[in-house]
Amino acid sequence: MRTETVKKVLVYGVPVMLALQVLLFLVSWLISAASPEPVVRSLLSSEGIRWFFASFIDNVATDPLIWIILGAMAYGAVVNSHILLSLRSKASHRTYRQAFALRIVLVEWILFAAVIVLLSFVPHAALLSVTGQLFPSSFSHSLIPTFAFCVIVSATTYGLLAGVMRSVEDAFASLCKGIATAAPAIIFYVVAAELYFTTAYVFRF
């Protein structure tokens, strides 16, 4: 029920934001036409139209969009591998393949942790900033993608070794299913990001 509620909010939020986008075009034109001072930028001016078309890709292609896509892929891998079901079950209820797969996943996470420590937490590590700090640095910028990658690899490993996923095609399909599940959120974000940056352009903030 909660998932359906979130989906409805996303679905109905998109036309609302599109309507606000159209309204912003009209309001920016009216205010700029009525005010002798350049308080706001008009989206219907030649400059505004050029900005709107030229900046759309830059407005949408932001870090949160990549985070949503990677998170969706990780979600699809986790759900379709059934690794969480195995972790929640008692050890005595797991099959030999499930127990073996979980052991391999544990080894993978130990290796992931070791690599991250060597690349980020030792003096002069490769992912530290020029000043030797973690935030901001290559480590902080790649934190979410790295975590998503680790989740995808471990969940896919479990799915293949436990027999839940029978082929590479099944593993690939699980990632696609995750993206399909997040499709409403992706569409919502694209519209919301464009509305935000358009508003920032009009009101100069």
Secondary structure, DSSP 8 states (H G I E B T S, - for coil): -HHHHHHHHHHHHHHHHHHHHHHHHHHHHHHHHH-SS--S--TTSHHHHHHHHHSHHHHHSSHHHHHHHHHHHHHHHHHHHTHHHHHHS-GGGS-HHHHHHHHHHHHHHHHHHHHHHHHHSSTT-TTS-TTS-SSSSHHHHTHHHHHHHHHHHHHHHHHHHHTSS-SHHHHHHHHHHHHHHTHHHHHHHHHHHHHHHHHHHHHT-
